[in-house]
């Protein structure tokens, strides 16, 4: 383990990192572009030994080498399964077969899911735990806290009472390989809004439970261990999971076919900036939709600009609106700009999406440009700028 990874994952002499830093992964969950990602697993060494989750199948070989080095000749007593998604649970069966006396601990829903992923019947090895139940390892005691829908129904987190470590499952995780020793907050936002973001109410419930714990370390299943930045990341999660904007400004994603919509958007962005607004534009034909989802949640306002295509919304914008809907986008003011040369329909379709989202204010006027922006359109752009500033 190199020094960067060690520094970003080290907990204590009794709690060891056993995960896998995947520096080669380019697309996570077959949809999110990333520059690597870590799959975190931890081992608690005490009178009894507990392994906290496993790793993705991509890291199987390295993972078992890590375990061998940590455990030496010890057989683990427990495997604690916080989350059954395959990027963390892929090696449960192999670990269980290697250590036949090891008991598997998880939520009741985990007990049902574990039968779906593996051919080996692990039912006799599994013990379900409930909210607040504890597991003594000797000097260390794990307290289990249920966290359903953060972001799967079986999820729980575990609080180690002696060293005050919260093993937080996917909560507080980040994209990016640990070896890339960079500021983690951008990867945390990108991760939250695309992976966990739909389930804000569930995150709020977990934050309420966590507020009653004295936490010195947060150890997530992806990304670095948190120590000095615990208050910061919890505050971010509180903001994000409440669907409150992270920052003030206007996000302007656009989907342009031949460049005329793009030209109109960039001109309008300059006008808004001249009026004192912070504006972030994004070309949806070039950027991944996950990046646009993140920015839409970050900012307090958004202006959508798209062409009509086959009497529908040009697909890159339609894709963004679909993702925003399923990620529970809400509580924002949104402006609409459409372009149509003979039968403009994009605005109507975009409005239909937005009207099916919670607490979305559609700013007026909705602007229609015919092929290109012309001086006659200036009044409408000024009126929309005024509406978006209010």
C-alpha positions as CSV (number, residue, x, y, z in Angstrom):
1,X,0.0,0.0,0.0
2,X,1.5,3.3,-1.0
3,X,1.8,6.2,1.4
4,X,-1.0,8.2,-0.2
5,X,-3.5,5.4,0.1
6,X,-2.3,4.5,3.6
7,X,-2.7,8.1,4.8
8,X,-6.2,8.4,3.4
9,X,-7.5,5.1,4.8
10,X,-5.6,4.5,8.0
11,X,-7.7,4.3,11.2
12,X,-5.8,2.7,14.0
13,X,-3.6,-0.2,15.1
14,X,-6.8,-2.2,15.8
15,X,-8.8,-1.2,12.7
16,X,-7.1,-1.9,9.4
17,X,-7.9,-1.0,5.8
18,X,-8.3,-4.1,3.6
19,X,-9.8,-2.5,0.5
20,X,-8.9,-2.2,-3.2
21,X,-7.9,1.1,-4.9
22,X,-9.1,0.6,-8.5
23,X,-7.0,3.1,-10.5
24,X,-8.1,1.6,-13.9
25,X,-11.9,1.9,-13.7
26,X,-13.2,4.5,-16.2
27,X,-17.0,3.9,-15.9
28,X,-18.7,3.1,-12.6
29,X,-21.9,1.1,-12.5
30,X,-21.6,1.0,-16.3
31,X,-22.8,4.6,-16.6
32,X,-20.7,7.1,-14.5
33,X,-17.4,8.3,-16.0
34,X,-14.7,8.2,-13.2
35,X,-11.0,8.4,-12.8
36,X,-10.8,5.2,-10.7
37,X,-12.6,4.4,-7.5
38,X,-11.9,2.6,-4.2
39,X,-13.7,-0.3,-2.8
40,X,-13.2,-0.1,1.0
41,X,-13.2,-2.9,3.5
42,X,-12.0,-2.8,7.0
43,X,-10.8,-5.4,9.6
44,X,-11.3,-4.9,13.4
45,X,-8.7,-6.9,15.3
46,X,-9.7,-7.8,18.9
47,X,-10.5,-10.9,21.0
48,X,-12.9,-11.6,18.1
49,X,-12.2,-10.4,14.6
50,X,-14.7,-8.7,12.3
51,X,-14.4,-7.9,8.6
52,X,-16.5,-5.0,7.5
53,X,-17.8,-5.8,4.0
54,X,-15.8,-7.1,1.0
55,X,-14.9,-5.5,-2.3
56,X,-15.9,-5.6,-6.0
57,X,-14.8,-8.7,-8.1
58,X,-12.3,-6.4,-9.9
59,X,-10.3,-6.3,-6.6
60,X,-10.7,-9.9,-5.5
61,X,-7.0,-11.0,-5.7
62,X,-5.6,-7.8,-4.1
63,X,-8.3,-8.0,-1.4
64,X,-7.5,-11.5,-0.3
65,X,-3.8,-10.6,-0.2
66,X,-4.6,-7.7,2.1
67,X,-6.7,-10.0,4.3
68,X,-3.9,-12.5,4.5
69,X,-1.4,-9.9,5.6
70,X,-3.8,-8.4,8.2
71,X,-5.2,-11.7,9.6
72,X,-2.0,-13.7,9.5
73,X,-3.2,-17.1,10.7
74,X,-6.3,-15.8,12.5
75,X,-9.7,-16.9,11.3
76,X,-12.2,-14.1,11.3
77,X,-15.2,-14.5,13.6
78,X,-17.6,-12.2,11.8
79,X,-18.2,-10.7,8.4
80,X,-20.4,-7.6,8.8
81,X,-22.4,-6.8,5.7
82,X,-23.5,-3.2,5.6
83,X,-24.6,-3.2,1.9
84,X,-25.3,-6.0,-0.6
85,X,-24.5,-4.2,-3.8
86,X,-22.0,-6.3,-5.8
87,X,-19.3,-3.6,-5.7
88,X,-19.1,-4.4,-2.0
89,X,-20.5,-7.9,-1.6
90,X,-19.0,-9.7,-4.5
91,X,-16.6,-11.7,-2.3
92,X,-19.0,-12.8,0.5
93,X,-19.3,-16.3,-0.9
94,X,-15.6,-16.8,-1.4
95,X,-14.8,-15.5,2.0
96,X,-17.5,-17.7,3.7
97,X,-16.1,-20.8,2.0
98,X,-12.5,-19.9,3.0
99,X,-13.5,-19.4,6.6
100,X,-16.3,-21.9,7.4
101,X,-16.7,-20.9,11.0
102,X,-17.2,-17.2,10.3
103,X,-20.7,-15.8,11.0
104,X,-22.3,-13.3,8.6
105,X,-24.0,-10.4,10.2
106,X,-26.4,-8.0,8.5
107,X,-29.9,-6.6,8.4
108,X,-33.0,-8.7,7.9
109,X,-33.3,-7.6,4.3
110,X,-29.6,-8.5,3.8
111,X,-30.6,-12.0,4.8
112,X,-33.1,-12.2,2.0
113,X,-30.8,-10.6,-0.6
114,X,-27.8,-12.8,0.1
115,X,-29.7,-15.8,-1.2
116,X,-30.2,-14.1,-4.5
117,X,-26.6,-13.4,-5.3
118,X,-24.8,-16.6,-4.5
119,X,-25.2,-20.3,-5.3
120,X,-24.0,-21.4,-1.9
121,X,-26.7,-21.5,0.8
122,X,-25.4,-19.1,3.4
123,X,-28.6,-19.0,5.4
124,X,-27.3,-21.1,8.4
125,X,-24.3,-18.8,8.6
126,X,-26.3,-15.6,8.7
127,X,-27.6,-13.7,11.7
128,X,-29.9,-10.7,11.4
129,X,-29.4,-7.7,13.7
130,X,-31.8,-5.0,14.6
131,X,-31.7,-1.3,15.3
132,X,-29.4,-0.5,18.2
133,X,-28.3,-4.1,18.7
134,X,-24.6,-4.5,19.7
135,X,-21.9,-7.0,19.0
136,X,-18.9,-7.2,21.4
137,X,-15.5,-8.1,20.0
138,X,-13.7,-7.6,23.2
139,X,-12.5,-4.0,23.7
140,X,-14.4,-3.0,20.7
141,X,-18.2,-3.0,20.4
142,X,-20.2,-2.5,17.2
143,X,-23.6,-0.8,17.4
144,X,-25.9,-1.3,14.4
145,X,-28.0,1.5,13.0
146,X,-30.5,0.8,10.2
147,X,-30.2,3.0,7.2
148,X,-32.7,1.7,4.6
149,X,-32.6,3.3,1.2
150,X,-29.2,4.9,1.7
151,X,-29.4,3.8,-1.0
152,X,-30.6,0.2,-1.0
153,X,-33.3,-1.2,1.3
154,X,-31.0,-3.5,3.3
155,X,-28.4,-0.9,4.2
156,X,-27.2,-0.4,7.8
157,X,-24.3,1.4,9.2
158,X,-22.1,0.3,12.2
159,X,-20.7,2.5,15.0
160,X,-17.7,1.2,16.8
161,X,-18.1,2.6,20.4
162,X,-14.5,2.5,21.7
163,X,-12.7,4.3,18.9
164,X,-15.9,6.2,17.8
165,X,-15.7,5.0,14.2
166,X,-18.8,5.2,12.0
167,X,-18.7,2.6,9.2
168,X,-21.1,4.5,7.0
169,X,-21.7,2.1,4.0
170,X,-22.2,4.2,0.8
171,X,-23.0,7.4,2.8
172,X,-20.2,10.0,2.7
173,X,-18.5,8.1,-0.2
174,X,-16.7,9.6,-3.2
175,X,-15.7,8.7,-6.7
176,X,-12.0,8.7,-7.6
177,X,-9.0,6.5,-6.8
178,X,-7.4,7.0,-3.4
179,X,-4.0,7.2,-5.1
180,X,-5.1,10.4,-6.7
181,X,-4.2,12.6,-3.8
182,X,-6.6,15.5,-4.7
183,X,-9.4,17.4,-3.0
184,X,-12.2,15.0,-2.5
185,X,-15.3,17.2,-2.2
186,X,-15.9,17.5,-6.0
187,X,-16.0,13.7,-6.3
188,X,-18.2,13.5,-3.2
189,X,-20.8,15.8,-4.8
190,X,-20.7,14.0,-8.1
191,X,-21.1,10.7,-6.2
192,X,-23.9,11.9,-3.9
193,X,-26.2,13.4,-6.5
194,X,-25.9,10.4,-8.9
195,X,-25.8,7.5,-6.5
196,X,-27.6,8.5,-3.3
197,X,-29.4,11.7,-4.2
198,X,-32.8,10.4,-5.0
199,X,-33.2,9.3,-1.3
200,X,-32.9,12.5,0.5
201,X,-35.5,11.6,3.2
202,X,-33.6,8.4,4.0
203,X,-30.3,10.4,4.3
204,X,-32.0,12.9,6.6
205,X,-33.2,10.0,8.8
206,X,-29.6,8.6,9.0
207,X,-28.2,12.1,9.8
208,X,-30.7,12.4,12.7
209,X,-29.5,9.1,14.1
210,X,-25.8,9.9,13.6
211,X,-26.3,13.2,15.5
212,X,-26.7,11.2,18.6
213,X,-23.3,9.5,18.2
214,X,-19.9,10.8,19.2
215,X,-18.1,10.3,15.9
216,X,-14.3,10.7,15.6
217,X,-13.9,8.9,12.2
218,X,-16.2,8.2,9.3
219,X,-15.1,5.2,7.2
220,X,-17.2,4.9,4.0
221,X,-17.2,2.2,1.4
222,X,-15.8,4.5,-1.3
223,X,-13.2,7.2,-0.9
224,X,-11.1,8.5,1.9
225,X,-11.7,8.1,5.7
226,X,-12.9,11.3,7.2
227,X,-11.4,12.8,10.4
228,X,-10.9,16.5,10.6
229,X,-13.6,17.2,8.0
230,X,-16.5,15.3,9.6
231,X,-18.5,18.4,10.4
232,X,-18.0,19.7,6.9
233,X,-19.1,16.5,5.1
234,X,-22.1,16.1,7.4
235,X,-23.1,19.7,6.7
236,X,-22.9,19.1,3.0
237,X,-25.0,15.9,3.3
238,X,-27.6,17.9,5.3
239,X,-27.8,20.5,2.5
240,X,-27.8,18.1,-0.3
241,X,-30.3,15.7,1.2
242,X,-32.7,18.6,2.0
243,X,-32.7,19.5,-1.7
244,X,-31.4,22.9,-0.8
245,X,-29.0,24.6,-3.3
246,X,-25.3,24.3,-2.4
247,X,-24.5,27.7,-4.1
248,X,-26.1,30.7,-5.7
249,X,-26.0,31.0,-9.5
250,X,-27.6,29.9,-12.7
251,X,-26.8,26.6,-14.4
252,X,-27.5,26.7,-18.1
253,X,-27.3,23.3,-19.8
254,X,-28.0,23.4,-23.6
255,X,-28.5,20.9,-26.4
256,X,-27.8,22.4,-29.8
257,X,-27.8,20.6,-33.1
258,X,-26.1,23.0,-35.5
259,X,-24.8,25.5,-33.1
260,X,-27.5,28.2,-33.2
261,X,-28.9,27.3,-29.8
262,X,-25.4,27.2,-28.4
263,X,-24.7,30.7,-29.8
264,X,-27.9,32.1,-28.2
265,X,-27.1,30.5,-24.8
266,X,-23.5,31.8,-24.7
267,X,-24.7,35.3,-25.6
268,X,-27.3,35.2,-22.9
269,X,-24.8,33.9,-20.4
270,X,-22.6,37.0,-21.0
271,X,-25.6,39.2,-20.5
272,X,-26.5,37.5,-17.2
273,X,-22.8,37.7,-16.0
274,X,-22.7,41.4,-16.9
275,X,-25.8,41.9,-14.6
276,X,-23.8,40.3,-11.8
277,X,-25.0,36.6,-12.0
278,X,-22.7,33.6,-11.6
279,X,-23.4,31.5,-14.7
280,X,-22.2,27.9,-15.5
281,X,-23.0,26.7,-19.0
282,X,-22.7,23.1,-20.2
283,X,-23.0,21.5,-23.6
284,X,-25.0,18.4,-23.1
285,X,-23.8,16.9,-26.4
286,X,-20.3,16.8,-25.1
287,X,-20.5,16.3,-21.3
288,X,-21.8,13.3,-19.5
289,X,-25.3,13.6,-18.1
290,X,-24.1,12.8,-14.6
291,X,-22.1,16.0,-14.6
292,X,-25.2,18.0,-15.5
293,X,-27.2,16.3,-12.8
294,X,-24.6,17.4,-10.2
295,X,-24.6,21.0,-11.4
296,X,-28.4,21.2,-11.5
297,X,-28.6,20.2,-7.8
298,X,-25.7,22.5,-6.9
299,X,-27.2,25.8,-8.1
300,X,-30.3,27.5,-6.9
301,X,-31.5,28.3,-10.5
302,X,-31.4,26.7,-13.9
303,X,-32.2,27.7,-17.5
304,X,-32.7,24.9,-20.0
305,X,-32.1,25.5,-23.7
306,X,-32.8,22.9,-26.4
307,X,-33.9,22.4,-29.9
308,X,-37.0,20.6,-31.1
309,X,-36.2,17.3,-32.7
310,X,-38.8,15.0,-34.3
311,X,-41.4,17.1,-32.5
312,X,-39.8,16.2,-29.2
313,X,-36.9,17.5,-27.1
314,X,-33.4,17.0,-28.6
315,X,-32.3,13.8,-26.9
316,X,-29.4,15.1,-24.8
317,X,-31.7,17.5,-23.0
318,X,-34.4,14.8,-22.8
319,X,-31.8,12.6,-21.1
320,X,-31.0,15.2,-18.5
321,X,-34.7,15.8,-17.7
322,X,-35.3,12.1,-17.4
323,X,-32.4,11.8,-14.9
324,X,-33.4,14.8,-12.9
325,X,-36.9,13.4,-12.6
326,X,-35.7,10.0,-11.3
327,X,-33.2,11.7,-9.0
328,X,-36.1,13.6,-7.3
329,X,-35.0,17.1,-8.5
330,X,-37.0,19.8,-6.7
331,X,-37.1,23.2,-5.0
332,X,-35.7,25.3,-7.9
333,X,-36.6,28.1,-10.3
334,X,-36.2,27.1,-13.9
335,X,-36.2,29.0,-17.2
336,X,-36.9,27.5,-20.6
337,X,-35.5,28.4,-24.0
338,X,-36.5,26.5,-27.1
339,X,-35.4,26.6,-30.7
340,X,-37.5,25.4,-33.6
341,X,-37.3,26.3,-37.2
342,X,-40.8,25.3,-38.3
343,X,-42.7,23.5,-35.4
344,X,-41.2,24.4,-32.0
345,X,-42.2,21.8,-29.4
346,X,-39.3,21.5,-27.0
347,X,-40.6,24.1,-24.6
348,X,-43.9,22.3,-24.2
349,X,-42.2,19.0,-23.6
350,X,-39.7,20.4,-21.2
351,X,-42.5,22.1,-19.2
352,X,-44.3,18.7,-19.0
353,X,-41.2,17.2,-17.3
354,X,-40.8,20.1,-14.9
355,X,-44.5,20.2,-13.9
356,X,-44.2,16.6,-12.7
357,X,-41.4,17.6,-10.3
358,X,-41.9,19.0,-6.8
359,X,-41.8,22.7,-6.1
360,X,-40.4,23.8,-9.5
361,X,-41.1,27.4,-10.4
362,X,-41.1,27.9,-14.2
363,X,-39.9,31.5,-14.9
364,X,-41.8,33.5,-17.5
365,X,-41.5,34.2,-20.3
366,X,-40.6,30.9,-21.9
367,X,-38.5,31.9,-24.9
368,X,-38.9,30.6,-28.4
369,X,-36.3,31.4,-31.0
370,X,-36.8,30.6,-34.7
371,X,-33.6,29.1,-36.0
372,X,-31.4,31.9,-34.7
373,X,-31.6,34.6,-32.0
374,X,-32.5,38.0,-33.5
375,X,-32.7,41.6,-32.1
376,X,-36.5,41.1,-31.9
377,X,-35.9,38.4,-29.3
378,X,-33.8,40.7,-27.0
379,X,-36.8,42.0,-25.0
380,X,-37.8,38.4,-24.1
381,X,-34.3,37.6,-23.0
382,X,-34.2,40.7,-20.8
383,X,-37.5,39.8,-19.3
384,X,-36.3,36.2,-18.6
385,X,-33.1,37.6,-17.0
386,X,-35.2,39.8,-14.7
387,X,-37.5,36.9,-13.8
388,X,-34.5,34.7,-13.0
389,X,-33.0,37.3,-10.7
390,X,-36.1,37.6,-8.5
